[in-house]
């Protein structure tokens, strides 16, 4: 087992989260359940906060990674800002006690209602992704008689060499405006009566293990900022996005210290603040999906472990062919065999892991580790399956931060005719 500090084996070989046995969590709250370590989240946050030091800046947690309001509340208490991509996420931040003045609104498809909501709550900045969006923000801000703070998300055409579904910085991606068109875009924004230019933003992709693509994007974007200043447009911050990778299998988790070491002196020369938007690297390794083995199914060609979690709970393996660590929580089984771990959903793509060597029996518990990001937030009710409970562990204390859904709640809004 590749142990982490907060998911580890006890002396009796049972898998623990902090000081609580996962067997106890299953007994108390059932399965499937997402289980999160509070201390892992705090320590991941500090890996960004400490190297920032006294430099002006805003570390905005990317809410899309895990939007449970207890986790947002925890991060707000640590001083985090928030990167949102919908009006719903803004409402979650507000419900969790987050400061709207520390909110950055990203995303290509902001609706008029979402823009109006964000302006009403005086968010920090819109990351604008098209001239059409800029026009809409100007119209709404003029109607509300407020100044809308904006930065353009520029596309630096940097290849982050990640999965094509999570690459965002190439010229063929839907995000941002081409960096070569940015001078004209900022010139247009400068002429608008209710637009306030505050910064420049880029985001080149997700699950990056190396800092070199950031260096390339930073240099390209700082060159743009220098050209803007020469043309009479002075910005206040550079937003370097998020995408810092974590370890799932044999990837290298990104060390963000070299990023700060490279970036901050360049910003100090220009009197620029920094913004960044980490998400997965704050919560990814802090979570696990806890599930129970319902059946062992052997065929001449394959052995299957059928569990009570499914692709509707954790879609990453089906969607991205993502690999996540799997551990048997505890078992009396001694014979190790190769299994595919699958769920009860009626789809061939319903698997959590393939080809894993496990010693496991029916009734045992399995933990799919590193499920704190893009786990529950991407879950669904496919096959009329209630979504899992969410449990936050703080040392030896557990908190139910989202109750398990009931089947009745799934069709409560539907009507017979």
ABEGO torsion letter per residue (X at the ends): XBBBAABBBBAAGBBBBEABBAAAAAAAAEOBBBBBBAAAAAAAAAAAAAAAEABBBBBBBBAAABABAAAAAAAAAAGBBBBBABAAAAAAAAAAGBBAAABBBBEAABBAAAAAAAAAAGBABBBBABAAAAAAAAAAAAAAGBBBBBBBBBBAGBBAGBBAAABAABAABABEBBAAAAAAAAAAAAABAABBBABBBBBAEBGBABAAAAAAAAAAAAAAAAAAAAAGBBBABBBAEBGBBBBABABBBBBAAAAAAAAAAAAAAAGBBBBBBBAAAAAAAABBBBBBBABBBBBAABBBBBBABBAAABAAAAAAGBBBBBBBABBABABBBBBBBBBABBBAABBABBGBBBBBBBGBBBBBBGAABGBAAABBABGGBBBBBBBBBBEABBBBABBBBBAAAAAAABBBX
